[in-house]
Every structure is written in C-alpha cells, then in structure tokens.
Amino acid sequence: MSDFIQPYNNDRSVGLLSTPINTSTATKTFLSNLPLYRKGLSPLLRGLEVGMAHGYFLVGPFIKLGPLRNSEYATIIGFISATGLILILTLAMIIYGFVTYQNEQKLKNDPRLQETILFTRNDWNQFTSGFFIGSTGGAGFVFILLRFIF
C-alpha cells in the first residue's frame, strides 16, 4: 500500500481504508455539521432540516422535466408531483422504522451496536414526522416562490 492509504486504525481486519479524504479534519468537520450528526438537535428538528432541504430541491425536476413542462400548469403539477413523492418517501420511512425498531430491547442490549444506534422507535417516528412537515413546507415554499414571485 502507499503511504497515503492505510488500514483504518492499523487494523487490517476492518473493511475500511484510511485515505486522506475520509480521515481529514475537513471531512470530519463537514460530516459532524450535517443535521443527522449535529449535537443538541431533537429528532423532530433533524427531520425538519433534512425534509426542508429535500422538499426544496424535489420540485424543480418535476417542473423542468415533467410532461407538462411547457404548459402554464407546470408549477402546480410539479408541486403536486413532488408532494406525491414526499408521501411515498414518508411511507417508506414509516415502514423502515417499523421493521428496524421492532426489537428495540435487543438492539439496546447489544454492546457492539451501542455507538451506532442513532434513534429509538419514538425518535424515528419524530424524525419521520419532521421530515414530512419540512419537506412539504420546503416544496410549498418553492411553489410560492416560482408561482407568485418569479
């Protein structure tokens, strides 16, 4: 191996390599400032922030690439399409939370998983609720901007 790529923590049995990109201070700082890993946020606020970003960017492709892109109804159809996708994503998150956290006690008692568990079942439900509210709000904000301001 080269000098720049080493086994993670000098342990060859771990399936991860330390590179200048994934172990740099800039990368660690960037990742620690994402809403999922930022300290001091409740799961609801994490979901709101993630949802607002996704909802804001979901409307544009439906407006610009949808089948009614050249009509006067492109913005409303883009908003409705983005809201439909948000509903599908929220349903997928609900199903994921139900399946993942049905054996919550078993997850809590496993010492290998203590550091990797981000949410409990209640936290995941709050995160999902925040995602739905934030993403529909973000999509609605873009719709208002595009329809009435620009």
PEWOBEL-V666725 format. One record per backbone hydrogen bond with DSSP energy under -0.5 kcal/mol. NH is the residue of the N-H (numbers start at 1). CO is the residue of the C=O. E is the energy in kcal/mol with one decimal. If there is no record, write none. Layout:
nh->(NH | NH)
co->(CO | CO)
e->(E | E)
This chain:
nh->(6 | 6 | 8 | 10 | 11 | 12 | 14 | 16 | 18 | 19 | 23 | 24 | 28 | 29 | 30 | 31 | 32 | 33 | 33 | 34 | 37 | 38 | 41 | 46 | 47 | 48 | 49 | 50 | 51 | 52 | 53 | 54 | 55 | 56 | 57 | 58 | 59 | 61 | 62 | 63 | 64 | 65 | 66 | 69 | 71 | 74 | 77 | 78 | 79 | 80 | 81 | 82 | 83 | 84 | 85 | 86 | 87 | 88 | 89 | 90 | 91 | 92 | 93 | 94 | 95 | 96 | 97 | 98 | 99 | 100 | 101 | 102 | 104 | 107 | 108 | 109 | 110 | 110 | 111 | 113 | 114 | 117 | 118 | 124 | 125 | 126 | 127 | 128 | 129 | 130 | 131 | 132 | 133 | 134 | 135 | 136 | 137 | 138 | 139 | 140 | 141 | 142 | 143 | 144 | 145 | 146 | 147 | 148 | 149 | 149 | 150)
co->(4 | 18 | 16 | 7 | 8 | 10 | 11 | 14 | 6 | 17 | 19 | 21 | 24 | 25 | 26 | 27 | 28 | 29 | 30 | 31 | 34 | 34 | 38 | 42 | 43 | 44 | 45 | 46 | 47 | 48 | 49 | 50 | 51 | 52 | 53 | 54 | 55 | 57 | 58 | 59 | 60 | 61 | 62 | 66 | 68 | 71 | 73 | 74 | 75 | 76 | 77 | 78 | 79 | 80 | 81 | 82 | 83 | 84 | 85 | 86 | 87 | 88 | 89 | 90 | 91 | 92 | 93 | 94 | 95 | 96 | 97 | 99 | 101 | 103 | 104 | 105 | 106 | 107 | 109 | 110 | 111 | 113 | 116 | 120 | 121 | 122 | 123 | 124 | 125 | 126 | 127 | 128 | 129 | 130 | 131 | 132 | 133 | 134 | 135 | 136 | 137 | 138 | 139 | 140 | 141 | 142 | 143 | 144 | 144 | 145 | 145)
e->(-0.6 | -2.1 | -1.9 | -2.0 | -1.8 | -0.6 | -1.2 | -1.1 | -3.6 | -0.7 | -1.4 | -0.7 | -2.0 | -2.5 | -2.4 | -2.6 | -2.0 | -1.0 | -0.7 | -1.0 | -1.1 | -1.5 | -0.8 | -2.2 | -2.4 | -2.3 | -2.3 | -2.4 | -2.8 | -2.7 | -1.7 | -2.0 | -3.2 | -2.1 | -1.4 | -1.2 | -0.8 | -0.6 | -0.8 | -1.9 | -2.8 | -2.2 | -0.9 | -1.4 | -1.7 | -1.1 | -2.5 | -2.4 | -2.3 | -2.4 | -2.7 | -2.4 | -2.3 | -2.2 | -2.3 | -2.3 | -2.2 | -2.0 | -2.7 | -2.6 | -2.3 | -2.3 | -2.1 | -2.3 | -2.3 | -2.5 | -2.5 | -2.3 | -2.3 | -2.8 | -2.1 | -0.7 | -0.8 | -1.7 | -2.4 | -1.9 | -0.7 | -0.6 | -0.8 | -1.3 | -0.7 | -1.2 | -0.6 | -2.7 | -2.1 | -2.1 | -2.7 | -2.6 | -2.2 | -2.7 | -2.4 | -2.4 | -2.4 | -2.8 | -2.8 | -2.2 | -2.1 | -2.6 | -2.5 | -2.3 | -2.3 | -2.0 | -2.2 | -2.5 | -2.5 | -2.9 | -2.7 | -2.3 | -0.8 | -1.3 | -2.5)
